[in-house]
Amino acid sequence: MPGALLTAVDSTAHFHLIVGSNPLAAARCTRSIEVGAKPKLLAPADAQLHHALQKRVDDGQVEWLQRGFRDKDLEELGRDEIDCVVDAVFVTLGGHDPLSIHISSLCRRLRIPVNVSDAPNLCTFTLLSTHTDGPLQIGITTSGKGCKLAARIRREVVSTLPSNLGLACERLGSLRRRFWEEDHAAELSLDHEVEEDESGQTSKFNQLVTSEDRDAARGRRIRWLSQICEYWPLSRLAAITDSDIDAILHDYSSSADVDTSRNSHPIPAPRKGRMILAGSGPGHPDLLTTATHKAILTADLILADKLVPAPVLALVPRRTPIHIARKFPGNAEKAQEELLSMGLEGLRQGKAVVRLKQGDPYIYGRGAEEYDFFSRRHGFEVVVLPGVTSALSAPLFANIPPTHRAVADQVLVCTGTGRKGAAPTPPTYLSNQTVIFLMSLHRLSSLVASLISTPEETPSFTPYPLSTPCAVIERASCPDQRVIRSTLAHVEAAVEEEGSRPPGLLVVGWSCDVVVEEGVKDQKWVVEEGYRGLDGLAGDVLLPTKADEEGLAAEKVG
């Protein structure tokens, strides 16, 4: 049986017909009122109303029609603008009552949504177990298989969410509107470009969007907002402030570059501050090294990449300030310079600063550049802690051996994005080589095109066969890991249809098919969802306890 179509219905001023007088009828009336509808109750005049329902009637919130149900009620008790047809019907009499069966049949014939208690077969819709926090609504349904279970699952889900997430939705909505206003103002100013030139005035914001048309501006807004929603931990989103919104809007609007990496300050004498460049691994917190975990717990300041997942950031003690890199499209260099500046300030104050990076600091992580900046340019002690790189671990979690004696005796790790976004030179094809492309999915189309064709300037380049197996691995080692197995002929269409779930990488080579199940190779692509291989392992010691934090704090004071 296919799943139901879940929708959010604006029920403002709708007329809901509730049949019955029991506690469930009271609950249905309450829910109708909460969503802005006008409930009408059908129950005999001598019915004993539930006390909560009686209070709603006495307060004028529920209209009690003191009689039984009539067939014509469905077409006479609704709104005038829809010919008096009611918007929805709730029957609380149970599925065995003949009247319930009769009303359900009439509603189906008239295409009126109907819900009958304890009778999924008589319903055209079911109610979700919902959590509401301002504009945020979360609904859980078991498709009529168990409302108590749905409520339990809803409570479990909500318990994992930070408080004030609804307020964060409000603020992000405000940010979205302000993005639009900025772009709209830019469009208007571009219409008066000649007048500005004559007056000698320029718009700083217009310098950023001069070459963008309306669709490009809309795409840019979506990218910025998706970067915030995708990469910021939920706890950070829930704590977002108006000043954060102003800072993000300023970065969005400004095209000014501040170059802090090429200043000519003299190298100072070594100070007490200490910088730790630490790799956070592919994603799951259990894959942190013990050294990195200790560094996180003892840091005075943490500067994290936006790709460091929320479960890792959750290990940071509450007392420790943390800053997430604001590396949005077109802002990567400025965000990097901001991190360098903040790290330098912390070191000058004698702090232990942890620069937390995704994967390994020295595998396409700019770790060596930061080492040079803090150590050689400014004279501070820098310690580099390795991390489990996704380049080699992600294939493992997708059951892909990068090397195999019968298939591949070479592994090549490449970047899909060169300096300043330029396309790097693709490696030539070798049948015995597995190639792993990091930071490549955002330009997958051009990457695949460069692999399967021979450029005129390098005729010696051997193109990859279209049948070459490949795999897109996203959010490796995390519970929401996804693997898309395909070939170079179809991987672009697969990602376009399935969507993106960053961060991710691309593995190309015949090793992708070594342990693939029979039948997978015959399909254009196959999607594999989820990874639970680390669940239930003994010795789960990485999550810090309150005693751990207090003990570490005492050690630092002592």
C-alpha positions as CSV (number, residue, x, y, z in Angstrom):
1,M,0.0,0.0,0.0
2,P,1.5,3.4,-1.0
3,G,2.1,6.0,1.7
4,A,-0.3,8.8,2.2
5,L,0.2,12.3,0.8
6,L,1.1,14.5,3.8
7,T,-0.1,18.1,3.5
8,A,-0.5,21.1,5.7
9,V,-4.0,22.5,5.2
10,D,-4.8,26.2,6.0
11,S,-8.1,25.7,7.9
12,T,-8.8,29.3,8.8
13,A,-12.5,29.9,8.9
14,H,-13.3,26.4,7.7
15,F,-16.4,24.7,9.0
16,H,-15.7,21.3,10.7
17,L,-18.6,19.0,11.5
18,I,-18.0,16.9,14.6
19,V,-20.4,14.0,15.3
20,G,-20.5,12.8,18.9
21,S,-20.3,14.0,22.5
22,N,-17.5,12.0,24.0
23,P,-14.0,13.1,25.1
24,L,-12.7,12.5,21.6
25,A,-15.3,14.9,20.2
26,A,-14.0,17.4,22.7
27,A,-10.4,16.8,21.5
28,R,-11.5,17.2,17.9
29,C,-13.3,20.5,18.6
30,T,-10.2,21.8,20.5
31,R,-7.9,20.9,17.5
32,S,-10.3,22.6,15.1
33,I,-10.2,25.8,17.2
34,E,-6.4,25.7,17.4
35,V,-6.1,25.7,13.6
36,G,-8.6,28.5,13.2
37,A,-11.6,26.5,12.1
38,K,-15.2,26.8,13.3
39,P,-16.4,23.5,14.8
40,K,-20.1,22.5,14.7
41,L,-21.1,19.8,17.0
42,L,-23.9,17.3,16.2
43,A,-25.2,15.6,19.3
44,P,-28.7,15.1,20.8
45,A,-30.0,17.7,23.2
46,D,-30.0,15.2,26.0
47,A,-26.4,14.1,25.4
48,Q,-24.0,14.3,28.3
49,L,-21.2,16.4,26.9
50,H,-17.7,15.9,28.2
51,H,-16.9,18.8,30.6
52,A,-14.2,20.2,28.4
53,L,-16.6,20.2,25.4
54,Q,-19.4,21.7,27.5
55,K,-17.0,24.6,28.4
56,R,-16.2,25.2,24.8
57,V,-19.9,25.4,24.0
58,D,-20.6,27.7,27.0
59,D,-17.8,30.0,25.8
60,G,-19.2,30.2,22.3
61,Q,-16.2,28.5,20.7
62,V,-18.3,25.5,19.6
63,E,-21.8,25.7,18.0
64,W,-23.9,22.8,19.4
65,L,-26.7,21.7,17.1
66,Q,-28.8,19.8,19.6
67,R,-29.9,17.0,17.4
68,G,-28.8,14.0,15.4
69,F,-27.1,13.9,12.0
70,R,-29.0,14.5,8.8
71,D,-27.7,13.7,5.4
72,K,-28.3,17.3,4.1
73,D,-26.1,18.7,6.9
74,L,-23.1,17.9,4.7
75,E,-24.3,20.4,2.1
76,E,-26.0,23.0,4.4
77,L,-23.7,23.7,7.3
78,G,-20.7,24.9,5.4
79,R,-19.4,28.2,4.2
80,D,-21.4,30.3,1.7
81,E,-18.5,30.7,-0.7
82,I,-18.4,27.0,-1.3
83,D,-22.1,26.5,-1.6
84,C,-22.5,25.6,2.1
85,V,-20.6,22.3,1.8
86,V,-18.7,21.5,5.0
87,D,-14.9,21.4,4.8
88,A,-14.3,18.3,6.9
89,V,-16.2,15.8,9.0
90,F,-15.0,14.1,12.2
91,V,-17.1,11.1,13.4
92,T,-16.2,10.0,17.0
93,L,-18.7,7.1,17.2
94,G,-16.3,4.3,16.2
95,G,-16.2,2.1,13.1
96,H,-18.9,-0.3,14.2
97,D,-21.7,2.2,14.5
98,P,-23.9,2.1,11.4
99,L,-24.1,5.9,11.4
100,S,-20.3,6.1,11.0
101,I,-20.4,3.8,7.9
102,H,-23.3,5.9,6.5
103,I,-21.6,9.2,7.0
104,S,-18.3,7.9,5.5
105,S,-20.1,6.7,2.4
106,L,-21.9,10.1,1.9
107,C,-18.6,12.0,2.4
108,R,-16.8,9.9,-0.1
109,R,-19.5,10.5,-2.6
110,L,-19.4,14.3,-2.1
111,R,-15.6,14.3,-1.9
112,I,-15.7,15.7,1.7
113,P,-12.7,14.7,3.8
114,V,-13.9,12.4,6.6
115,N,-12.2,10.9,9.6
116,V,-13.9,8.1,11.7
117,S,-12.3,7.2,15.0
118,D,-10.8,3.7,15.2
119,A,-11.8,2.9,11.6
120,P,-8.9,3.6,9.1
121,N,-11.0,1.9,6.3
122,L,-13.7,4.5,6.7
123,C,-11.3,7.5,6.7
124,T,-10.1,9.6,3.7
125,F,-7.6,11.3,6.0
126,T,-6.0,10.7,9.4
127,L,-4.7,13.2,11.9
128,L,-1.0,13.4,12.7
129,S,0.4,13.5,16.1
130,T,1.8,17.0,16.0
131,H,4.2,19.3,17.8
132,T,3.8,23.0,17.2
133,D,6.4,25.7,18.0
134,G,5.4,28.9,16.3
135,P,5.7,28.4,12.5
136,L,7.4,25.0,13.1
137,Q,5.1,22.0,12.9
138,I,6.2,18.4,13.1
139,G,3.7,15.7,12.4
140,I,4.0,11.9,12.9
141,T,1.6,9.3,11.5
142,T,1.6,5.5,11.6
143,S,-1.1,5.5,8.8
144,G,-3.8,4.4,11.2
145,K,-1.7,1.5,12.7
146,G,-1.4,3.0,16.2
147,C,-2.0,6.6,17.4
148,K,-0.3,5.9,20.7
149,L,2.8,4.8,18.9
150,A,2.7,7.9,16.8
151,A,2.5,10.1,19.9
152,R,5.4,8.2,21.4
153,I,7.6,8.6,18.3
154,R,6.6,12.3,18.2
155,R,7.7,12.8,21.8
156,E,11.0,11.1,21.1
157,V,11.7,13.2,18.1
158,V,10.8,16.4,19.8
159,S,12.9,15.6,22.8
160,T,16.0,15.7,20.6
161,L,15.3,19.2,19.3
162,P,16.7,22.3,20.9
163,S,14.2,24.8,22.4
164,N,13.3,28.0,20.5
165,L,13.6,26.3,17.1
166,G,10.3,27.9,16.1
167,L,11.8,31.3,16.8
168,A,14.7,30.4,14.6
169,C,12.2,29.6,11.8
170,E,10.8,33.1,12.3
171,R,14.2,34.7,12.1
172,L,15.3,32.7,9.1
173,G,12.0,33.7,7.4
174,S,12.9,37.3,8.1
175,L,16.4,36.7,6.7
176,R,14.8,35.2,3.5
177,R,12.6,38.2,3.1
178,R,15.5,40.6,3.7
179,F,17.6,38.8,1.1
180,W,14.7,39.3,-1.4
181,E,14.5,42.9,-0.5
182,E,18.2,43.4,-1.1
183,D,18.0,41.8,-4.5
184,H,14.9,43.6,-5.4
185,A,16.5,46.9,-4.5
186,A,19.5,46.0,-6.6
187,E,17.2,45.3,-9.6
188,L,15.6,48.7,-9.2
189,S,18.9,50.5,-8.9
190,L,20.2,48.7,-12.0
191,D,17.3,50.3,-13.9
192,H,18.7,53.7,-13.0
193,E,22.3,52.8,-13.8
194,V,22.8,55.8,-16.1
195,E,21.6,58.3,-13.4
196,E,24.1,56.8,-10.9
197,D,26.9,57.1,-13.4
198,E,26.1,60.8,-14.0
199,S,25.9,61.6,-10.3
200,G,29.1,59.8,-9.5
201,Q,27.4,57.5,-7.0
202,T,27.8,53.8,-6.9
203,S,26.0,51.1,-5.1
204,K,28.3,48.8,-3.1
205,F,25.8,46.0,-3.2
206,N,25.3,46.4,-7.0
207,Q,28.9,45.6,-7.5
208,L,28.1,42.1,-6.3
209,V,25.0,41.5,-8.6
210,T,25.9,43.5,-11.7
211,S,26.2,40.4,-13.8
212,E,23.3,38.5,-12.3
213,D,19.8,38.4,-13.8
214,R,16.7,37.8,-11.7
215,D,16.9,34.0,-11.8
216,A,20.6,34.1,-10.9
217,A,19.8,36.3,-7.9
218,R,17.0,33.9,-6.8
219,G,19.4,31.0,-7.1
220,R,22.0,32.8,-5.0
221,R,19.5,33.5,-2.3
222,I,18.5,29.8,-2.2
223,R,22.1,28.7,-2.0
224,W,22.9,31.0,0.9
225,L,19.8,30.0,2.9
226,S,20.4,26.3,2.2
227,Q,24.0,26.6,3.4
228,I,22.7,28.0,6.8
229,C,19.9,25.5,7.1
230,E,22.1,22.5,6.1
231,Y,25.3,23.1,7.9
232,W,24.6,25.1,11.1
233,P,23.8,22.7,14.0
234,L,20.2,22.9,15.1
235,S,21.3,24.1,18.5
236,R,23.1,27.0,16.8
237,L,20.1,27.8,14.6
238,A,17.8,27.8,17.7
239,A,20.1,30.3,19.3
240,I,20.3,32.6,16.3
241,T,19.9,36.3,17.2
242,D,19.0,39.5,15.4
243,S,22.7,40.4,15.4
244,D,23.5,37.1,13.7
245,I,20.9,37.9,11.0
246,D,22.5,41.3,10.5
247,A,25.9,39.8,10.2
248,I,24.8,37.2,7.6
249,L,22.9,39.9,5.7
250,H,26.1,42.1,5.7
251,D,28.2,39.2,4.3
252,Y,25.5,38.6,1.7
253,S,25.4,42.3,0.7
254,S,29.1,43.1,0.9
255,S,31.7,42.4,-1.8
256,A,34.6,43.9,0.2
257,D,37.5,41.7,0.7
258,V,39.7,41.9,3.8
259,D,43.1,40.4,3.3
260,T,44.5,39.2,6.6
261,S,46.7,36.4,5.2
262,R,49.2,38.7,3.4
263,N,49.9,41.4,6.0
264,S,53.4,42.5,6.7
265,H,53.3,42.4,10.5
266,P,56.7,41.4,12.0
267,I,56.8,37.9,13.5
268,P,56.3,38.3,17.2
269,A,58.0,36.2,19.8
270,P,56.3,32.9,20.8
271,R,53.4,33.4,23.2
272,K,51.5,31.1,25.5
273,G,48.6,30.7,23.2
274,R,48.4,27.3,21.4
275,M,46.7,26.4,18.2
276,I,45.5,22.9,17.5
277,L,44.6,22.0,13.9
278,A,42.4,18.9,14.4
279,G,40.6,16.6,12.0
280,S,37.0,15.6,13.0
281,G,36.8,12.6,10.7
282,P,34.2,11.7,8.2
283,G,31.1,12.5,10.3
284,H,30.3,10.1,13.1
285,P,31.6,11.3,16.5
286,D,32.8,7.8,17.4
287,L,35.4,8.2,14.6
288,L,37.2,11.1,16.3
289,T,40.7,10.3,17.6
290,T,41.1,10.3,21.3
291,A,43.6,13.2,21.0
292,T,41.0,15.3,19.1
293,H,38.3,14.5,21.6
294,K,40.6,15.7,24.4
295,A,41.4,18.8,22.5
296,I,37.7,19.6,22.1
297,L,37.0,19.2,25.8
298,T,39.9,21.3,26.9
299,A,39.7,24.1,24.3
300,D,39.1,27.8,25.3
301,L,37.8,28.6,21.8
302,I,36.7,26.3,18.9
303,L,36.7,27.5,15.3
304,A,34.9,24.9,13.2
305,D,34.3,24.3,9.5
306,K,30.7,24.4,8.4
307,L,31.0,20.7,7.3
308,V,31.7,19.5,10.8
309,P,28.4,17.6,11.7
310,A,26.2,18.5,14.6
311,P,26.9,15.2,16.6
312,V,30.6,16.2,16.7
313,L,29.8,19.8,17.7
314,A,27.6,18.4,20.4
315,L,30.7,17.1,22.2
316,V,31.9,20.7,22.8
317,P,31.3,21.7,26.4
318,R,28.6,24.4,26.9
319,R,31.1,26.7,28.4
320,T,33.3,26.8,25.3
321,P,32.7,29.5,22.7
322,I,32.3,28.0,19.2
323,H,32.3,29.8,15.8
324,I,31.1,28.1,12.6
325,A,32.7,29.2,9.4
326,R,30.4,31.3,7.3
327,K,31.7,29.9,4.0
328,F,28.7,30.6,1.8
329,P,28.9,30.8,-2.0
330,G,31.1,33.7,-3.0
331,N,32.2,34.3,0.6
332,A,34.7,31.4,1.1
333,E,37.9,33.6,1.2
334,K,36.4,36.2,3.4
335,A,35.1,33.6,5.8
336,Q,38.6,31.9,5.9
337,E,40.2,35.3,6.7
338,E,37.6,35.8,9.5
339,L,38.6,32.5,11.1
340,L,42.3,33.4,10.8
341,S,41.6,36.7,12.5
342,M,39.6,35.2,15.3
343,G,42.2,32.5,15.9
344,L,45.0,35.0,16.0
345,E,43.0,37.1,18.5
346,G,42.5,34.1,20.8
347,L,46.1,33.1,20.7
348,R,47.2,36.6,21.6
349,Q,45.0,36.3,24.6
350,G,46.8,33.1,25.6
351,K,43.9,30.8,24.8
352,A,44.0,27.2,23.6
353,V,42.3,27.4,20.2
354,V,41.1,24.4,18.3
355,R,40.6,24.7,14.6
356,L,38.2,21.8,14.0
357,K,38.2,20.6,10.4
358,Q,36.2,18.0,8.5
359,G,38.2,14.8,7.7
360,D,41.9,15.3,7.9
361,P,43.5,18.8,8.2
362,Y,46.0,18.2,5.5
363,I,43.8,16.5,2.9
364,Y,42.3,19.4,1.0
365,G,41.7,21.1,4.3
366,R,44.1,24.1,3.9
367,G,45.8,22.9,7.1
368,A,49.3,23.7,5.8
369,E,48.2,27.2,5.0
370,E,46.9,27.7,8.5
371,Y,50.0,26.2,10.0
372,D,52.1,28.7,8.1
373,F,49.9,31.6,9.1
374,F,49.9,30.9,12.9
375,S,53.3,29.4,13.3
376,R,55.7,30.8,10.7
377,R,54.1,34.2,10.3
378,H,53.0,34.9,13.9
379,G,55.2,32.6,16.0
380,F,52.6,30.6,17.9
381,E,52.9,26.9,18.7
382,V,50.8,24.8,16.4
383,V,49.9,21.1,16.9
384,V,48.3,19.1,14.0
385,L,46.1,16.2,15.0
386,P,45.2,13.8,12.1
387,G,41.6,12.8,11.3
388,V,40.1,9.9,9.5
389,T,39.8,11.2,6.0
390,S,36.6,10.6,4.1
391,A,38.7,9.9,1.0
392,L,39.5,6.5,2.3
393,S,36.8,5.9,5.0
394,A,33.7,6.8,3.0
395,P,34.3,4.0,0.4
396,L,34.6,1.6,3.3
397,F,31.2,2.7,4.7
398,A,29.7,2.2,1.2
399,N,31.3,-1.3,1.0
400,I,33.7,-0.2,-1.7
401,P,37.3,-1.4,-1.3
402,P,39.6,1.2,-2.9
403,T,42.1,-1.5,-3.6
404,H,41.6,-5.1,-4.6
405,R,44.2,-7.5,-5.9
406,A,42.0,-8.5,-8.8
407,V,40.7,-5.1,-9.7
408,A,42.7,-2.0,-8.5
409,D,46.2,-1.7,-7.2
410,Q,46.3,2.1,-7.2
411,V,44.3,4.8,-5.4
412,L,44.2,8.4,-6.5
413,V,42.7,11.2,-4.4
414,C,41.7,14.3,-6.3
415,T,39.8,17.5,-5.7
416,G,36.9,18.4,-7.9
417,T,37.4,22.1,-7.2
418,G,40.6,23.9,-7.7
419,R,41.8,27.3,-6.3
420,K,39.1,30.0,-6.6
421,G,36.7,27.5,-8.0
422,A,38.6,26.6,-11.1
423,A,38.3,23.2,-12.6
424,P,41.3,21.0,-12.0
425,T,43.0,18.9,-14.7
426,P,41.3,15.4,-14.7
427,P,43.4,12.3,-14.3
428,T,43.8,10.0,-17.3
429,Y,42.0,6.7,-17.3
430,L,43.7,3.6,-15.9
431,S,41.6,0.5,-15.5
432,N,43.5,-0.6,-12.4
433,Q,43.0,2.7,-10.5
434,T,40.4,3.9,-8.1
435,V,39.9,7.6,-8.3
436,I,38.3,9.5,-5.4
437,F,37.1,13.1,-6.0
438,L,36.5,15.3,-3.0
439,M,34.5,18.6,-3.2
440,S,33.2,17.6,-6.6
441,L,29.4,17.1,-6.5
442,H,28.5,20.7,-7.1
443,R,30.2,20.6,-10.5
444,L,29.5,16.9,-11.3
445,S,28.3,17.6,-14.8
446,S,31.5,19.3,-15.9
447,L,33.7,16.8,-14.1
448,V,32.0,13.8,-15.8
449,A,32.3,15.6,-19.1
450,S,36.0,16.1,-18.6
451,L,36.5,12.4,-17.8
452,I,34.7,10.9,-20.7
453,S,36.1,13.2,-23.5
454,T,39.6,13.9,-24.8
455,P,40.6,17.6,-24.7
456,E,42.2,19.0,-27.8
457,E,45.2,20.4,-25.9
458,T,46.1,16.9,-24.4
459,P,45.5,14.3,-27.1
460,S,47.4,11.7,-25.0
461,F,44.6,11.8,-22.4
462,T,42.7,8.5,-22.2
463,P,39.0,9.1,-21.6
464,Y,37.0,7.0,-19.2
465,P,34.5,4.5,-20.7
466,L,30.9,5.5,-20.0
467,S,30.4,2.0,-18.4
468,T,32.9,2.8,-15.7
469,P,31.3,2.1,-12.3
470,C,31.1,5.0,-9.8
471,A,29.4,5.9,-6.6
472,V,28.3,9.1,-4.9
473,I,28.7,8.8,-1.1
474,E,27.1,11.5,1.0
475,R,27.3,12.1,4.8
476,A,29.5,9.0,5.2
477,S,29.3,7.1,8.5
478,C,26.2,9.1,9.7
479,P,22.8,7.6,10.2
480,D,21.5,9.5,7.1
481,Q,24.3,8.3,4.9
482,R,23.3,7.8,1.3
483,V,25.1,5.9,-1.5
484,I,24.1,6.3,-5.2
485,R,25.7,3.5,-7.2
486,S,25.8,4.1,-11.0
487,T,28.1,4.5,-14.0
488,L,29.6,7.6,-15.6
489,A,26.9,7.4,-18.2
490,H,24.1,7.8,-15.6
491,V,25.5,9.4,-12.4
492,E,24.7,12.9,-13.4
493,A,21.0,12.1,-14.1
494,A,20.9,10.1,-10.8
495,V,22.1,13.0,-8.7
496,E,19.8,15.4,-10.5
497,E,16.8,13.2,-9.8
498,E,17.7,12.1,-6.2
499,G,19.0,15.5,-5.1
500,S,22.1,16.5,-3.1
501,R,22.8,15.7,0.5
502,P,26.2,17.3,1.3
503,P,28.9,16.7,2.2
504,G,29.7,14.1,-0.4
505,L,32.3,12.7,-2.7
506,L,32.6,10.7,-5.9
507,V,34.4,7.3,-6.3
508,V,35.2,6.2,-9.9
509,G,36.7,2.8,-10.8
510,W,36.0,-0.9,-11.2
511,S,36.5,-1.4,-7.5
512,C,33.0,0.0,-7.0
513,D,31.5,-3.2,-8.4
514,V,33.6,-5.7,-6.4
515,V,31.1,-6.5,-3.7
516,V,27.9,-5.2,-5.4
517,E,24.9,-7.5,-5.1
518,E,23.7,-9.3,-8.2
519,G,21.2,-7.3,-10.2
520,V,22.5,-3.8,-9.1
521,K,24.8,-3.7,-12.1
522,D,21.9,-4.0,-14.5
523,Q,20.2,-0.9,-13.3
524,K,21.0,2.7,-14.2
525,W,21.5,3.6,-10.6
526,V,20.6,2.3,-7.1
527,V,20.2,4.3,-4.0
528,E,21.1,2.9,-0.6
529,E,19.9,4.9,2.5
530,G,21.3,4.9,6.0
531,Y,24.3,3.5,7.9
532,R,24.0,1.9,11.4
533,G,27.3,0.0,11.5
534,L,28.5,1.9,14.5
535,D,25.3,1.4,16.6
536,G,25.6,-0.8,19.6
537,L,29.4,-0.9,19.8
538,A,30.7,-1.6,23.3
539,G,32.8,1.0,25.0
540,D,30.9,4.0,23.7
541,V,33.1,6.5,25.6
542,L,33.2,9.6,23.4
543,L,30.0,11.4,24.7
544,P,31.2,13.6,27.6
545,T,29.4,13.4,30.9
546,K,28.8,16.3,33.2
547,A,31.4,14.8,35.6
548,D,33.9,14.7,32.7
549,E,33.4,18.4,31.9
550,E,33.6,19.4,35.6
551,G,36.8,17.4,36.1
552,L,38.4,18.9,33.0
553,A,37.4,22.4,34.1
554,A,39.0,21.7,37.5
555,E,42.2,20.5,35.8
556,K,42.4,23.6,33.7
557,V,41.9,25.9,36.8
558,G,44.5,23.9,38.7
